Amino acid sequence: MADDVRIAVTMPCYNEEITMSKVIANFRAALPHANISVYDNNSTDRSIERAQEVGGHCKNPNLDGLMGAVRMACAGFWPAISGINGRFWSVPT
């Protein structure tokens, strides 16, 4: 991979305590230099603690729902992300 390429993995989550560590570990194995950020949708379990234990950078947009996490994840850069089947959709700002 070129030295000037940076990869960011952004993951919204809601009550993902059981799977969080495994998902981040899988991303780390596949993309060891990626910045992995977890955007919590006001989870009521220990999702954030699990993510932090394996090196996830955690943020809480204090908004319920997927779009609150996606908006925060996309803040600061062009808000277009790949959707299902390679379609693109815009995130309202």
KOLGU-4560 file (N, C-alpha, C; in nm, 3 decimals, padded with zeros to 5 digits):
<recs>
<n_xx: 00.085 n_yy: -00.118 n_zz: 00.000 ca_xx: 00.000 ca_yy: 00.000 ca_zz: 00.000 c_xx: 00.090 c_yy: 00.124 c_zz: 00.000 mol: A seq: 1 type: MET>
<n_xx: 00.053 n_yy: 00.222 n_zz: -00.076 ca_xx: 00.130 ca_yy: 00.346 ca_zz: -00.084 c_xx: 00.135 c_yy: 00.415 c_zz: 00.051 mol: A seq: 2 type: ALA>
<n_xx: 00.248 n_yy: 00.483 n_zz: 00.079 ca_xx: 00.265 ca_yy: 00.550 ca_zz: 00.207 c_xx: 00.167 c_yy: 00.664 c_zz: 00.229 mol: A seq: 3 type: ASP>
<n_xx: 00.117 n_yy: 00.724 n_zz: 00.121 ca_xx: 00.029 ca_yy: 00.839 ca_zz: 00.135 c_xx: -00.119 c_yy: 00.800 c_zz: 00.145 mol: A seq: 4 type: ASP>
<n_xx: -00.149 n_yy: 00.672 n_zz: 00.144 ca_xx: -00.287 ca_yy: 00.626 ca_zz: 00.155 c_xx: -00.319 c_yy: 00.600 c_zz: 00.301 mol: A seq: 5 type: VAL>
<n_xx: -00.429 n_yy: 00.658 n_zz: 00.347 ca_xx: -00.476 ca_yy: 00.634 ca_zz: 00.483 c_xx: -00.616 c_yy: 00.575 c_zz: 00.477 mol: A seq: 6 type: ARG>
<n_xx: -00.641 n_yy: 00.479 n_zz: 00.561 ca_xx: -00.770 ca_yy: 00.411 ca_zz: 00.563 c_xx: -00.837 c_yy: 00.435 c_zz: 00.698 mol: A seq: 7 type: ILE>
<n_xx: -00.964 n_yy: 00.471 n_zz: 00.691 ca_xx: -01.043 ca_yy: 00.487 ca_zz: 00.812 c_xx: -01.159 c_yy: 00.389 c_zz: 00.807 mol: A seq: 8 type: ALA>
<n_xx: -01.177 n_yy: 00.317 n_zz: 00.915 ca_xx: -01.292 ca_yy: 00.228 ca_zz: 00.931 c_xx: -01.385 c_yy: 00.296 c_zz: 01.029 mol: A seq: 9 type: VAL>
<n_xx: -01.507 n_yy: 00.322 n_zz: 00.989 ca_xx: -01.605 ca_yy: 00.384 ca_zz: 01.077 c_xx: -01.718 c_yy: 00.286 c_zz: 01.101 mol: A seq: 10 type: THR>
<n_xx: -01.748 n_yy: 00.262 n_zz: 01.227 ca_xx: -01.847 ca_yy: 00.162 ca_zz: 01.263 c_xx: -01.951 c_yy: 00.221 c_zz: 01.357 mol: A seq: 11 type: MET>
<n_xx: -02.074 n_yy: 00.237 n_zz: 01.310 ca_xx: -02.179 ca_yy: 00.271 ca_zz: 01.407 c_xx: -02.210 c_yy: 00.145 c_zz: 01.488 mol: A seq: 12 type: PRO>
<n_xx: -02.250 n_yy: 00.164 n_zz: 01.613 ca_xx: -02.286 ca_yy: 00.046 ca_zz: 01.692 c_xx: -02.398 c_yy: 00.080 c_zz: 01.789 mol: A seq: 13 type: CYS>
<n_xx: -02.474 n_yy: -00.023 n_zz: 01.820 ca_xx: -02.577 ca_yy: -00.014 ca_zz: 01.924 c_xx: -02.585 c_yy: -00.150 c_zz: 01.991 mol: A seq: 14 type: TYR>
<n_xx: -02.542 n_yy: -00.155 n_zz: 02.113 ca_xx: -02.544 ca_yy: -00.278 ca_zz: 02.193 c_xx: -02.475 c_yy: -00.394 c_zz: 02.120 mol: A seq: 15 type: ASN>
<n_xx: -02.348 n_yy: -00.373 n_zz: 02.087 ca_xx: -02.269 ca_yy: -00.473 ca_zz: 02.014 c_xx: -02.161 c_yy: -00.535 c_zz: 02.103 mol: A seq: 16 type: GLU>
<n_xx: -02.184 n_yy: -00.536 n_zz: 02.233 ca_xx: -02.085 ca_yy: -00.586 ca_zz: 02.328 c_xx: -02.033 c_yy: -00.725 c_zz: 02.293 mol: A seq: 17 type: GLU>
<n_xx: -02.120 n_yy: -00.812 n_zz: 02.251 ca_xx: -02.082 ca_yy: -00.951 ca_zz: 02.226 c_xx: -01.989 c_yy: -00.964 c_zz: 02.106 mol: A seq: 18 type: ILE>
<n_xx: -02.009 n_yy: -00.883 n_zz: 02.002 ca_xx: -01.932 ca_yy: -00.899 ca_zz: 01.878 c_xx: -01.823 c_yy: -00.793 c_zz: 01.857 mol: A seq: 19 type: THR>
<n_xx: -01.824 n_yy: -00.687 n_zz: 01.935 ca_xx: -01.735 ca_yy: -00.573 ca_zz: 01.909 c_xx: -01.587 c_yy: -00.611 c_zz: 01.902 mol: A seq: 20 type: MET>
<n_xx: -01.538 n_yy: -00.685 n_zz: 01.999 ca_xx: -01.395 ca_yy: -00.720 ca_zz: 02.001 c_xx: -01.355 c_yy: -00.799 c_zz: 01.877 mol: A seq: 21 type: SER>
<n_xx: -01.437 n_yy: -00.894 n_zz: 01.837 ca_xx: -01.406 ca_yy: -00.977 ca_zz: 01.720 c_xx: -01.407 c_yy: -00.896 c_zz: 01.592 mol: A seq: 22 type: LYS>
<n_xx: -01.505 n_yy: -00.807 n_zz: 01.577 ca_xx: -01.514 ca_yy: -00.726 ca_zz: 01.455 c_xx: -01.391 c_yy: -00.636 c_zz: 01.443 mol: A seq: 23 type: VAL>
<n_xx: -01.353 n_yy: -00.569 n_zz: 01.551 ca_xx: -01.234 ca_yy: -00.482 ca_zz: 01.546 c_xx: -01.108 c_yy: -00.565 c_zz: 01.521 mol: A seq: 24 type: ILE>
<n_xx: -01.097 n_yy: -00.680 n_zz: 01.585 ca_xx: -00.980 ca_yy: -00.766 ca_zz: 01.562 c_xx: -00.971 c_yy: -00.809 c_zz: 01.416 mol: A seq: 25 type: ALA>
<n_xx: -01.084 n_yy: -00.839 n_zz: 01.355 ca_xx: -01.084 ca_yy: -00.877 ca_zz: 01.213 c_xx: -01.040 c_yy: -00.761 c_zz: 01.124 mol: A seq: 26 type: ASN>
<n_xx: -01.089 n_yy: -00.640 n_zz: 01.154 ca_xx: -01.043 ca_yy: -00.523 ca_zz: 01.078 c_xx: -00.894 c_yy: -00.501 c_zz: 01.098 mol: A seq: 27 type: PHE>
<n_xx: -00.845 n_yy: -00.514 n_zz: 01.221 ca_xx: -00.702 ca_yy: -00.495 ca_zz: 01.249 c_xx: -00.618 c_yy: -00.595 c_zz: 01.171 mol: A seq: 28 type: ARG>
<n_xx: -00.665 n_yy: -00.719 n_zz: 01.163 ca_xx: -00.590 ca_yy: -00.821 ca_zz: 01.090 c_xx: -00.584 c_yy: -00.789 c_zz: 00.941 mol: A seq: 29 type: ALA>
<n_xx: -00.695 n_yy: -00.743 n_zz: 00.886 ca_xx: -00.701 ca_yy: -00.713 ca_zz: 00.743 c_xx: -00.639 c_yy: -00.579 c_zz: 00.708 mol: A seq: 30 type: ALA>
<n_xx: -00.653 n_yy: -00.482 n_zz: 00.797 ca_xx: -00.607 ca_yy: -00.345 ca_zz: 00.772 c_xx: -00.528 c_yy: -00.295 c_zz: 00.895 mol: A seq: 31 type: LEU>
<n_xx: -00.406 n_yy: -00.343 n_zz: 00.914 ca_xx: -00.334 ca_yy: -00.315 ca_zz: 01.038 c_xx: -00.304 c_yy: -00.167 c_zz: 01.064 mol: A seq: 32 type: PRO>
<n_xx: -00.300 n_yy: -00.086 n_zz: 00.961 ca_xx: -00.268 ca_yy: 00.056 ca_zz: 00.981 c_xx: -00.391 c_yy: 00.147 c_zz: 00.977 mol: A seq: 33 type: HIS>
<n_xx: -00.507 n_yy: 00.088 n_zz: 00.969 ca_xx: -00.631 ca_yy: 00.167 ca_zz: 00.960 c_xx: -00.663 c_yy: 00.231 c_zz: 01.095 mol: A seq: 34 type: ALA>
<n_xx: -00.728 n_yy: 00.347 n_zz: 01.088 ca_xx: -00.783 ca_yy: 00.413 ca_zz: 01.206 c_xx: -00.925 c_yy: 00.360 c_zz: 01.223 mol: A seq: 35 type: ASN>
<n_xx: -00.951 n_yy: 00.290 n_zz: 01.331 ca_xx: -01.083 ca_yy: 00.230 ca_zz: 01.353 c_xx: -01.158 c_yy: 00.313 c_zz: 01.455 mol: A seq: 36 type: ILE>
<n_xx: -01.268 n_yy: 00.371 n_zz: 01.411 ca_xx: -01.351 ca_yy: 00.455 ca_zz: 01.498 c_xx: -01.489 c_yy: 00.392 c_zz: 01.514 mol: A seq: 37 type: SER>
<n_xx: -01.535 n_yy: 00.390 n_zz: 01.637 ca_xx: -01.666 ca_yy: 00.334 ca_zz: 01.670 c_xx: -01.755 c_yy: 00.449 c_zz: 01.714 mol: A seq: 38 type: VAL>
<n_xx: -01.871 n_yy: 00.461 n_zz: 01.651 ca_xx: -01.967 ca_yy: 00.568 ca_zz: 01.681 c_xx: -02.088 c_yy: 00.504 c_zz: 01.749 mol: A seq: 39 type: TYR>
<n_xx: -02.099 n_yy: 00.528 n_zz: 01.877 ca_xx: -02.200 ca_yy: 00.464 ca_zz: 01.960 c_xx: -02.335 c_yy: 00.533 c_zz: 01.948 mol: A seq: 40 type: ASP>
<n_xx: -02.439 n_yy: 00.454 n_zz: 01.931 ca_xx: -02.577 ca_yy: 00.505 ca_zz: 01.922 c_xx: -02.647 c_yy: 00.495 c_zz: 02.057 mol: A seq: 41 type: ASN>
<n_xx: -02.581 n_yy: 00.542 n_zz: 02.163 ca_xx: -02.635 ca_yy: 00.537 ca_zz: 02.299 c_xx: -02.660 c_yy: 00.394 c_zz: 02.346 mol: A seq: 42 type: ASN>
<n_xx: -02.559 n_yy: 00.310 n_zz: 02.329 ca_xx: -02.570 ca_yy: 00.171 ca_zz: 02.375 c_xx: -02.593 c_yy: 00.166 c_zz: 02.525 mol: A seq: 43 type: SER>
<n_xx: -02.663 n_yy: 00.063 n_zz: 02.567 ca_xx: -02.688 ca_yy: 00.044 ca_zz: 02.710 c_xx: -02.604 c_yy: -00.070 c_zz: 02.767 mol: A seq: 44 type: THR>
<n_xx: -02.519 n_yy: -00.130 n_zz: 02.684 ca_xx: -02.432 ca_yy: -00.237 ca_zz: 02.730 c_xx: -02.287 c_yy: -00.186 c_zz: 02.735 mol: A seq: 45 type: ASP>
<n_xx: -02.191 n_yy: -00.276 n_zz: 02.729 ca_xx: -02.050 ca_yy: -00.239 ca_zz: 02.739 c_xx: -01.980 c_yy: -00.237 c_zz: 02.603 mol: A seq: 46 type: ARG>
<n_xx: -02.052 n_yy: -00.198 n_zz: 02.500 ca_xx: -01.994 ca_yy: -00.193 ca_zz: 02.364 c_xx: -01.869 c_yy: -00.108 c_zz: 02.359 mol: A seq: 47 type: SER>
<n_xx: -01.875 n_yy: 00.011 n_zz: 02.416 ca_xx: -01.762 ca_yy: 00.104 ca_zz: 02.410 c_xx: -01.641 c_yy: 00.049 c_zz: 02.486 mol: A seq: 48 type: ILE>
<n_xx: -01.665 n_yy: -00.007 n_zz: 02.603 ca_xx: -01.553 ca_yy: -00.065 ca_zz: 02.679 c_xx: -01.485 c_yy: -00.176 c_zz: 02.599 mol: A seq: 49 type: GLU>
<n_xx: -01.565 n_yy: -00.260 n_zz: 02.535 ca_xx: -01.509 ca_yy: -00.369 ca_zz: 02.453 c_xx: -01.428 c_yy: -00.313 c_zz: 02.336 mol: A seq: 50 type: ARG>
<n_xx: -01.480 n_yy: -00.211 n_zz: 02.272 ca_xx: -01.408 ca_yy: -00.150 ca_zz: 02.159 c_xx: -01.276 c_yy: -00.089 c_zz: 02.205 mol: A seq: 51 type: ALA>
<n_xx: -01.277 n_yy: -00.020 n_zz: 02.318 ca_xx: -01.155 ca_yy: 00.043 ca_zz: 02.369 c_xx: -01.051 c_yy: -00.060 c_zz: 02.410 mol: A seq: 52 type: GLN>
<n_xx: -01.096 n_yy: -00.174 n_zz: 02.460 ca_xx: -01.003 ca_yy: -00.280 ca_zz: 02.502 c_xx: -00.918 c_yy: -00.331 c_zz: 02.386 mol: A seq: 53 type: GLU>
<n_xx: -00.969 n_yy: -00.322 n_zz: 02.265 ca_xx: -00.894 ca_yy: -00.371 ca_zz: 02.149 c_xx: -00.848 c_yy: -00.257 c_zz: 02.057 mol: A seq: 54 type: VAL>
<n_xx: -00.847 n_yy: -00.135 n_zz: 02.110 ca_xx: -00.789 ca_yy: -00.024 ca_zz: 02.037 c_xx: -00.881 c_yy: 00.055 c_zz: 01.948 mol: A seq: 55 type: GLY>
<n_xx: -01.011 n_yy: 00.040 n_zz: 01.963 ca_xx: -01.105 ca_yy: 00.122 ca_zz: 01.886 c_xx: -01.113 c_yy: 00.262 c_zz: 01.943 mol: A seq: 56 type: GLY>
<n_xx: -01.121 n_yy: 00.363 n_zz: 01.856 ca_xx: -01.140 ca_yy: 00.502 ca_zz: 01.899 c_xx: -01.290 c_yy: 00.526 c_zz: 01.905 mol: A seq: 57 type: HIS>
<n_xx: -01.341 n_yy: 00.556 n_zz: 02.023 ca_xx: -01.485 ca_yy: 00.561 ca_zz: 02.043 c_xx: -01.537 c_yy: 00.702 c_zz: 02.057 mol: A seq: 58 type: CYS>
<n_xx: -01.651 n_yy: 00.724 n_zz: 01.996 ca_xx: -01.717 ca_yy: 00.855 ca_zz: 02.002 c_xx: -01.866 c_yy: 00.831 c_zz: 02.025 mol: A seq: 59 type: LYS>
<n_xx: -01.929 n_yy: 00.924 n_zz: 02.092 ca_xx: -02.072 ca_yy: 00.915 ca_zz: 02.114 c_xx: -02.137 c_yy: 01.043 c_zz: 02.067 mol: A seq: 60 type: ASN>
<n_xx: -02.212 n_yy: 01.037 n_zz: 01.956 ca_xx: -02.277 ca_yy: 01.158 ca_zz: 01.903 c_xx: -02.396 c_yy: 01.203 c_zz: 01.986 mol: A seq: 61 type: PRO>
<n_xx: -02.429 n_yy: 01.129 n_zz: 02.093 ca_xx: -02.545 ca_yy: 01.161 ca_zz: 02.178 c_xx: -02.673 c_yy: 01.174 c_zz: 02.098 mol: A seq: 62 type: ASN>
<n_xx: -02.683 n_yy: 01.094 n_zz: 01.995 ca_xx: -02.803 ca_yy: 01.088 ca_zz: 01.912 c_xx: -02.843 c_yy: 00.942 c_zz: 01.897 mol: A seq: 63 type: LEU>
<n_xx: -02.970 n_yy: 00.914 n_zz: 01.911 ca_xx: -03.016 ca_yy: 00.778 ca_zz: 01.887 c_xx: -03.024 c_yy: 00.752 c_zz: 01.738 mol: A seq: 64 type: ASP>
<n_xx: -02.998 n_yy: 00.630 n_zz: 01.700 ca_xx: -03.019 ca_yy: 00.590 ca_zz: 01.562 c_xx: -02.892 c_yy: 00.591 c_zz: 01.478 mol: A seq: 65 type: GLY>
<n_xx: -02.897 n_yy: 00.514 n_zz: 01.374 ca_xx: -02.785 ca_yy: 00.498 ca_zz: 01.283 c_xx: -02.741 c_yy: 00.630 c_zz: 01.220 mol: A seq: 66 type: LEU>
<n_xx: -02.834 n_yy: 00.712 n_zz: 01.178 ca_xx: -02.797 ca_yy: 00.835 ca_zz: 01.106 c_xx: -02.719 c_yy: 00.933 c_zz: 01.195 mol: A seq: 67 type: MET>
<n_xx: -02.747 n_yy: 00.936 n_zz: 01.323 ca_xx: -02.668 ca_yy: 01.021 ca_zz: 01.413 c_xx: -02.523 c_yy: 00.980 c_zz: 01.412 mol: A seq: 68 type: GLY>
<n_xx: -02.497 n_yy: 00.850 n_zz: 01.419 ca_xx: -02.360 ca_yy: 00.800 ca_zz: 01.415 c_xx: -02.296 c_yy: 00.823 c_zz: 01.278 mol: A seq: 69 type: ALA>
<n_xx: -02.372 n_yy: 00.801 n_zz: 01.171 ca_xx: -02.318 ca_yy: 00.821 ca_zz: 01.036 c_xx: -02.286 c_yy: 00.968 c_zz: 01.013 mol: A seq: 70 type: VAL>
<n_xx: -02.373 n_yy: 01.058 n_zz: 01.056 ca_xx: -02.345 ca_yy: 01.202 ca_zz: 01.040 c_xx: -02.215 c_yy: 01.240 c_zz: 01.110 mol: A seq: 71 type: ARG>
<n_xx: -02.196 n_yy: 01.191 n_zz: 01.232 ca_xx: -02.074 ca_yy: 01.224 ca_zz: 01.304 c_xx: -01.953 c_yy: 01.163 c_zz: 01.236 mol: A seq: 72 type: MET>
<n_xx: -01.965 n_yy: 01.040 n_zz: 01.189 ca_xx: -01.854 ca_yy: 00.974 ca_zz: 01.122 c_xx: -01.813 c_yy: 01.047 c_zz: 00.996 mol: A seq: 73 type: ALA>
<n_xx: -01.909 n_yy: 01.107 n_zz: 00.926 ca_xx: -01.883 ca_yy: 01.174 ca_zz: 00.799 c_xx: -01.848 c_yy: 01.322 c_zz: 00.815 mol: A seq: 74 type: CYS>
<n_xx: -01.858 n_yy: 01.374 n_zz: 00.934 ca_xx: -01.830 ca_yy: 01.517 ca_zz: 00.954 c_xx: -01.687 c_yy: 01.549 c_zz: 00.912 mol: A seq: 75 type: ALA>
<n_xx: -01.671 n_yy: 01.655 n_zz: 00.837 ca_xx: -01.538 ca_yy: 01.700 ca_zz: 00.799 c_xx: -01.488 c_yy: 01.652 c_zz: 00.665 mol: A seq: 76 type: GLY>
<n_xx: -01.561 n_yy: 01.565 n_zz: 00.600 ca_xx: -01.520 ca_yy: 01.527 ca_zz: 00.465 c_xx: -01.645 c_yy: 01.503 c_zz: 00.381 mol: A seq: 77 type: PHE>
<n_xx: -01.625 n_yy: 01.487 n_zz: 00.252 ca_xx: -01.739 ca_yy: 01.473 ca_zz: 00.160 c_xx: -01.829 c_yy: 01.359 c_zz: 00.208 mol: A seq: 78 type: TRP>
<n_xx: -01.954 n_yy: 01.389 n_zz: 00.238 ca_xx: -02.040 ca_yy: 01.287 ca_zz: 00.298 c_xx: -02.108 c_yy: 01.194 c_zz: 00.197 mol: A seq: 79 type: PRO>
<n_xx: -02.028 n_yy: 01.118 n_zz: 00.128 ca_xx: -02.084 ca_yy: 01.014 ca_zz: 00.041 c_xx: -02.018 c_yy: 00.883 c_zz: 00.081 mol: A seq: 80 type: ALA>
<n_xx: -02.097 n_yy: 00.784 n_zz: 00.109 ca_xx: -02.041 ca_yy: 00.656 ca_zz: 00.147 c_xx: -02.105 c_yy: 00.546 c_zz: 00.064 mol: A seq: 81 type: ILE>
<n_xx: -02.032 n_yy: 00.439 n_zz: 00.048 ca_xx: -02.083 ca_yy: 00.328 ca_zz: -00.032 c_xx: -02.192 c_yy: 00.256 c_zz: 00.045 mol: A seq: 82 type: SER>
<n_xx: -02.301 n_yy: 00.233 n_zz: -00.023 ca_xx: -02.412 ca_yy: 00.161 ca_zz: 00.038 c_xx: -02.413 c_yy: 00.017 c_zz: -00.010 mol: A seq: 83 type: GLY>
<n_xx: -02.521 n_yy: -00.049 n_zz: 00.012 ca_xx: -02.535 ca_yy: -00.188 ca_zz: -00.028 c_xx: -02.525 c_yy: -00.200 c_zz: -00.180 mol: A seq: 84 type: ILE>
<n_xx: -02.456 n_yy: -00.301 n_zz: -00.226 ca_xx: -02.439 ca_yy: -00.330 ca_zz: -00.369 c_xx: -02.364 c_yy: -00.220 c_zz: -00.443 mol: A seq: 85 type: ASN>
<n_xx: -02.278 n_yy: -00.146 n_zz: -00.374 ca_xx: -02.196 ca_yy: -00.044 ca_zz: -00.439 c_xx: -02.268 c_yy: 00.084 c_zz: -00.474 mol: A seq: 86 type: GLY>
<n_xx: -02.394 n_yy: 00.098 n_zz: -00.434 ca_xx: -02.464 ca_yy: 00.224 ca_zz: -00.460 c_xx: -02.412 c_yy: 00.329 c_zz: -00.365 mol: A seq: 87 type: ARG>
<n_xx: -02.424 n_yy: 00.454 n_zz: -00.403 ca_xx: -02.379 ca_yy: 00.562 ca_zz: -00.316 c_xx: -02.499 c_yy: 00.643 c_zz: -00.270 mol: A seq: 88 type: PHE>
<n_xx: -02.493 n_yy: 00.691 n_zz: -00.149 ca_xx: -02.599 ca_yy: 00.776 ca_zz: -00.097 c_xx: -02.537 c_yy: 00.886 c_zz: -00.016 mol: A seq: 89 type: TRP>
<n_xx: -02.603 n_yy: 00.998 n_zz: -00.011 ca_xx: -02.550 ca_yy: 01.115 ca_zz: 00.061 c_xx: -02.610 c_yy: 01.122 c_zz: 00.200 mol: A seq: 90 type: SER>
<n_xx: -02.530 n_yy: 01.173 n_zz: 00.291 ca_xx: -02.573 ca_yy: 01.192 ca_zz: 00.427 c_xx: -02.613 c_yy: 01.337 c_zz: 00.445 mol: A seq: 91 type: VAL>
<n_xx: -02.737 n_yy: 01.364 n_zz: 00.487 ca_xx: -02.776 ca_yy: 01.504 ca_zz: 00.508 c_xx: -02.688 c_yy: 01.572 c_zz: 00.612 mol: A seq: 92 type: PRO>
<n_xx: -02.648 n_yy: 01.694 n_zz: 00.586 ca_xx: -02.564 ca_yy: 01.765 ca_zz: 00.682 c_xx: -02.644 c_yy: 01.872 c_zz: 00.755 mol: A seq: 93 type: THR>
</recs>
